Amino acid sequence: PGGPIAHKCQTLIEPSRVILLTAQRFIQTFLGERFVALHFRRHGFLKFCNAKNPSCFFPIPQAAECISRLVERANVPVIYLSTDAAESETGLLQSLVTLYGKTVPLVTRPARNSAEKWDALLYRKKLDGDPQVEAMLDKTICALSSVFIGAPGSTFTEDILRLRRGWGTASVCDEYLCEGEVPNFIAGDE
């Protein structure tokens, strides 16, 4: 917790049955069988990425173009968004990710609502609100997607890719955000 942990762990770290079932219930409720999962890392990532050559921090309009192209190739109707981005960034991203002129829905996990039952297991087991459980839930949802778009340089993304390989859910369409491109604008260094 509190930031990325670079590890050399080759063992597959899998979610508990409760987290797996909760992820499946979320998918059944909000996403359905075919969806793209996007790990869109932003918080603290600008400085980290700009220290790399080339940078891995993409302006939102460029990222939206890359995501739209992949959604078209994969032919999926919805995107699960796993992110630490501010609402101003996710709102702009949502308005720009389109397919055939229509906005593609970006779905995030909603705040706890007792009327919704997809997360009842976590609540009953008193696991809701735990940041590590929430992180593993996000990883699990992403690992179960039809296609995954990851954040280059992110340990969180690498954990998801490791799960996808281990579970056999990886897709030939899986890629890093804007793979093969460089950001079309990079801020100066401090």
N, C-alpha and C positions, 0 to 999 in steps of 0.2 A: 504493500500500500504506500501511496505517497509518491510514486514515480516508477519508471520502468526499471526492471531488474534484469540485467544482462546475465543470463545463465547459460551453461553448457549442457544442460539436462537433455539427454536423448530419450529418456523414458517418457512415454505418453502419460501426461497428467490428465486424467479423465474426470468429468463431473460426477457427483454422487447421483444416485437414482432419482432423488427428489429434484435436483436441478435439471436433470435430463427430462423428466416428465413435465416439469414446469416449462421448459423450453418448447417441448412438443405441444403443450397446451396453448402457449403463446402463438406458435406458428399456426395451429389449427384455428385459433380465434382471429388473428389479424393478417396472416400472410398467405396461407394456402401452400400447396405443393411446390409451386415454382416461384422463387424469389431470388433476387440478388442481395447479398449482404455486403455492406460497405463499412469498413473500419476507417473512419475519417478523423484521424488524429490531428488536433490543432493546438490545444493548450500547451505552451512551452515548446512546441515543435518548430516554430519559426526560427529561433536561434539555433536549435539543434541541427535543423536541415541546412540552414545557410552556412554552417561551418563545414558542410560536406561539399565536394566538388564532383558532379554538379549538385545543386540544391535539390531537396526532395519536397519542398514546400510550394504547392501550386496555388496561384490565385484562384478564387472560387469560380469565376467564369471559365477558366481553362479546365479546372477539375470537372465542372459540369459537362463540358464538351466530351471529355474522355469517358465519363460515366454514361452519358447518353449513347455514345457509340457502342459501348459494351452492352448496354441494355438492349439496343437494337439487334446486335449479333446474337445475344442469348435469348431474345424474344420472351422476356418476362414482364409481368404487369406491375410489379411492386418492388421496392427496395427497403430492406431493413437497414437502418442507420445506427451504427454503434459509434458514438462520438462523444468527445468532451468539448465540442465547439459551442460557442455562445449562440443564443437564439438568433442574433443578427446574422451570423454566418450560415446557420442551417436554414433560416428563412430565405436568404438569397439563393442558396444552393437549391432549395425546393422549387423556387420560381424558375430556375434555369435548366433543370434536368427534364428534358422533354423527349417524347417519342412520337413521331408523326404529328407534330404540332400540339400534342397534349402533354400536360405535366404528368410526370410519373410520381406516384405517391412515395414519399419518404416516411417510413414508419419507425417510430422510436417506442421504447417501452413507456407506457403511461405511468403516472403516479398511482400509488395504491388507491383502489376504489373497491369498497366492499361489494358493490353490485356486480363487479367483474369476478369471475371465478377461475381464470386461467392461472393465477398465482396463489390460490388458496392453500396449496401444499406448503409453500414457503411460510405463509402466515401462520398456519397451524403448528408448524415445527419451530416457529419463532426465529426463522432465518431471514425474514424480510428486513431490508434496511442495512444488512451487513455488506460493506463495500466489496469484500472478497467474494461473497456469494453472488452479488450483482455482476461483478466482473466475469465470473465463471459462467453465469447465465448468459451474458452477452457473447462470450466465446462459443458457448454451446449452440446458441441460435445461429451464429455466423457459420459454425462448422456444419450445420444441417442445411445450409442454403444450396440452391442449384448452382450458383456461381458466387465466388468471393472476390472482392476487390480490397486489397490490403494497403496499409500505409508502409512505404519502404522505410526500413530502419527501426521499425517498431517491434519490440519484444511481444506485445499483445498480438500483433498480426502473425508473427512467427508461431506463437502458441496455437492460433487458429489453424494455420496451414499444417502444423504437425498433427492436430486432431483430424483434419480432413484427410490427410494421408493415411493415418492410422485406422480411421473408420471406413475408408474407401469412398468418401463423399467428394473427393477432389474432382474438379472439372477441367477440361482442356481450356476453358474460357477464364479460369482463375488468373488473376494478374495483380500487380501492384498498380496503384493509382497512376494514371498517365505513363505507364511503363514505356520506356524507350524515348520519352520526351524530356525536355528540360523546361523549367518554369519560364514563361514568356516575360516575366519581370522579377527581378531580385533586388531587394533593398540593400543599401550600403551597410557596411560593418561599423560597429560603434567604436 
